[in-house]
Amino acid sequence: MSTLELIESKVSELSVTEVLELQDWINEYLEDHAQLSPEFLASIDRGVSDLKEGRCRVVKGA
């Protein structure tokens, strides 16, 4: 049994609350280890520029 298969097996034994906590942990782990590609950094720069220039939508009630 591979490590991934073992983890999958154990996750299936968790409660929904525990799985959601695990999901949060995995999301944080991935964010902490994400590499910022040049394309992603450029998209952030474009977004900041759009906000400064007023090229954005405001969703009321959100």
C-alpha positions in Angstrom: 0.0 0.0 0.0 1.4 3.4 -1.0 1.6 6.3 1.4 -1.1 8.1 -0.5 -3.4 5.0 -0.4 -2.8 4.8 3.4 -3.6 8.5 3.8 -6.8 8.1 1.7 -7.8 5.2 3.8 -7.3 7.1 7.1 -9.1 10.2 5.8 -12.2 8.1 5.0 -12.3 7.3 8.8 -12.4 11.0 9.8 -15.6 12.9 10.7 -16.7 15.6 8.3 -15.4 18.2 10.8 -12.0 16.6 10.9 -11.9 16.4 7.1 -12.7 20.1 6.8 -9.9 20.9 9.3 -7.6 18.7 7.2 -8.7 20.6 4.1 -7.8 23.9 5.8 -4.4 22.6 6.8 -3.7 21.3 3.3 -4.7 24.7 1.7 -2.4 26.5 4.1 0.4 24.0 3.4 0.0 24.5 -0.3 -0.1 28.3 0.0 3.1 28.2 2.1 4.9 26.1 -0.4 3.6 27.7 -3.6 6.1 29.0 -6.0 5.2 32.4 -7.3 5.6 32.1 -11.1 6.3 35.2 -13.2 2.9 34.8 -14.8 1.2 34.8 -11.4 3.2 37.8 -10.2 2.2 39.7 -13.4 -1.4 38.9 -12.9 -1.2 40.4 -9.4 0.4 43.5 -10.8 -2.4 43.8 -13.4 -5.0 43.4 -10.7 -3.4 46.1 -8.5 -3.2 48.4 -11.6 -6.9 47.7 -12.4 -7.9 48.6 -8.9 -5.9 51.8 -8.9 -7.5 52.8 -12.3 -11.0 52.0 -11.2 -11.4 49.0 -13.5 -13.2 46.8 -11.1 -16.7 45.8 -10.1 -18.3 46.3 -6.7 -20.6 43.5 -5.6 -23.1 44.9 -3.1 -24.1 42.6 -0.2 -21.0 40.4 -0.5 
